[in-house]
Amino acid sequence: MRILLVNDDGIDAVGIRSLAGALSKTHTVWIAAPDRQRSAASMGMTLDQPLRAVKREVEGAAIAYAVDGTPVDCTRLGLGNLVPEKPDLVISGINHGPNLGSDTLYSGTCGAAQQAAVLGVQAIAMSLDHRSPTHFETAVEFTGRMIGIVERHPLPFGMFYNVNVPDLTREEIAGVKVTGLAMVHYSSAYERREDPIGRPYYWVPRGKLPCDPDEDTDYAWMKKGWVTVTPMGFHSEKLDAVDLSAEFGGEA
């Protein structure tokens, strides 16, 4: 299989390099990744300046480029310009940290996978639950399993698989749950501080309001040691559930 690897942690991140080394044993691997950390970029694109892609050597990758843009830029430039033929699959990750619930709205990892999906390529977003994770081998193993699942169960246009793996050994993993997204809230107030000359500045709030531990959601299951798999993406067919006929009366 031809696989394009992208991410939002940057081309030097352990996650993407672990995947390249492992997947290249049985697949052709290409990389287009940001040249630096670009987390929380969502589906942002670079519109007001040119993009530069610099060739890099990454073990296992037949082709690797560091791109001075967003994760979505990497997907688009990779698919459109940097690789010699259309990949069979785009994998975004392995992300250093989870992408669960409503955090997926901000995630550059998910944004890059979503972009591949709306360009008609099967895609997986892979994340490991820790900002400084250690068990990349567990996430690599489950990435291999997800590749087989994509082959057997390809998703419709515009959709991708969002996968979160606890930062545990393989033996400690409780199992796999196909589940929905949790609603995760951050505190709405940014933390206000002052610089040495008294000018105010603000840090984004980090604390999350906890979800009900009994909910059937990705957040709840992963915190119990389960790998979570959530099909998500572009659902235009869901618009038929919204009935506005009483508002517009069939007007053109």
Secondary structure, 3 states (H helix, E strand, C coil): CEEEEECCCCCCCHHHHHHHHHHCCCCEEEEEEECCCCCCCCCCCCCCCCCCEEECCCCCCCEEEEECCCHHHHHHHHHHHHCCCCCCEEEEEEEEECCCHHHHHCCHHHHHHHHHHHCCCEEEEEEEECCCCCCHHHHHHHHHHHHHHHHHCCCCCCEEEEEEEECCCHHHCCEEEECECCCCEECCCCEEEECCCCCEEEECCCCEECCCCCCCEHHHHHHCCEEEEEEEECCHHHHHHCCCHHHHCCCC
